[in-house]
Amino acid sequence: MRAGKMTPGLRNQLIAIRPVMRIGELSERSGASARSIRYYESVGLLTSHRRTNGYREFDADALDRIARIKMLLRVGLDIADIVTVLPCVDEPSLPHCARARQRFDEQIERIERQQELLAGAKSLLVELRTHGTAVAALPPGDSIRAVSANVTVGVR
């Protein structure tokens, strides 16, 4: 092996035991883009240490933190909410966690409303599939008219 070159196996072993990683490695291992990682750091969701050469170094905890951030994004919270609630995901007994629980309840209600809208959209599509172009001929008050009045999913 030449100086400066490393076999892929050796590199992976070093990555596994090294306690810190640069942003590219964190991006690769977490699935988050380097741009997202920089953004998470700028809003206080992640911390890094700067080397003398200016490179950011993240510890292994950053992987878990990014996984939590991605989970909260998947359930529909925005970054501002995540800044507030993430400490409570890590430590539920913090004093301000009542606000986090309230935000979770609000998001649950929002998801339930979306589920109702999607159920209405599904009913409308079933009616359209069954009746096809004869929808306009249906009498007022028919189920499809009632359903379509409340469906706004995917309207452009």
N, C-alpha and C positions, 0 to 999 in steps of 0.2 A: 504494500500500500504506500503510495507516494505521500509526502508531507502535504497537509492541507486537504487531502481527500479522505472521505470517510465512507465506509460501506453503509448501505441503507439500514442493515440490521443494527450496526453499532450506533448509528444516529438515533434510531428509535429507542434503543436502550438508554441512551443518554437523555433523551427527551423525557422518558418515563421517570427517571430518578432526579432530574434537575428541578429544583424548587421554584425557579423563576423562568418566565418565557417572554419573548418579545411579542409585539403585536401580531406579526405574521403567523407565528406559531399558535398564539391564542386564537386567532381567526380560524386557522386550519382545524384546530382541535375542537373548537366550540361550534363551528358552523356559522358564526356571526361575521359579517364583513368587518374589515379593519375600520372602515368609515363608521359603522355602527358602534364599534368598540370605542373609538375616539369620542363619539357623541355621548355614549353612556358615561364615559369619564368626565366629559364637560359638564354634565348635569349632576354629577356626584354619585352615580350608581356604581361606578368602579373607581378604584384607585390604582395608581401605578407609581413606580419609583423611576426617576430619570437617572440614567447613567451619565458619566461625564461627556460621553459622545452625543448625548441628547436622546438616545433611544429609550423608549418606555420599557420597563420590565414589570410584569404582572406575576403575582404568586399563584399557586395552584388553586386557591380559593376563588379566583376570578372565573374559572370554569363553572363552578357551582353557581356562582352569582349570575353569570350569563344564562345558564339553564333556567334559573328562577325568573329572570327578566323575560326570556322568551316564552315561558309558561304564562306569565301574566299578560303579555301581549296577545297570546293565543286566546285567552278568555275575554279579550276585548278591552282591557284597560289601556289607557294611553300613558305616555312617558311621565306626564305630570302626576298622574295617579300612582304610577309605579314608584316614583320618588318618595311619595308619602307612605305607601303600603309595604314596600319591600322590607324595611326594617322590622315590620310586624310579622312578616313571613319568617324572618330569621329569628325573631325574639318576640313571641306573642304577648308577653307580659309587660311590654313597654307602656308607659302612661298614655301615649297618644293612639294606641291601637284601637280604641273605641271608634275613632274616625275611620280607620281601615276596615273594621267590620261593617260599619255603615256603608262604606263605598262598595264592599263586596255585596251587601244586600241590594244596593241600587243596581249593580251590574246584573245580579240574578233576576231582578224584576225586568230589566231591559231585555235580557235574553228570553224571558218568558213571553214578553210582548212580541219579540221577533218570531218566536215559535208559533204564536197565534197567527201572525201575518203569513208565515210560511204555510201553515195548515190551510188558511184561506186560499192562498195561491195554488196549493195542491188541489183543493176542491174545485177551483175554477178550471184548472187544466184538465181534471177528470171530466168535468162537464163539457168542456170544449172538445175533448177527444171523443166523447160519446155523441154529442149533438152536432159537432162540426160547424159548418156555415149556417146552420139553421138557428143559431143563437139569436139573431135579430128577430126571428119570427116568434120567439118565446113570449108569452104574455107577461105584462108587468108584474113584478112581485115573484116571478119564478126564482128558483133557488140560484140560478147562475147570475141573475141581476143583483140579488141580495149579496152574493159572495163577491162579485166584481166591484160593488160599491165600496167594499172595505179593503180591497187588495191594492197595495201600492208597491209591492216588491218588484224590483227590476224595471220600473217605469222609466223610460228615457224621454 
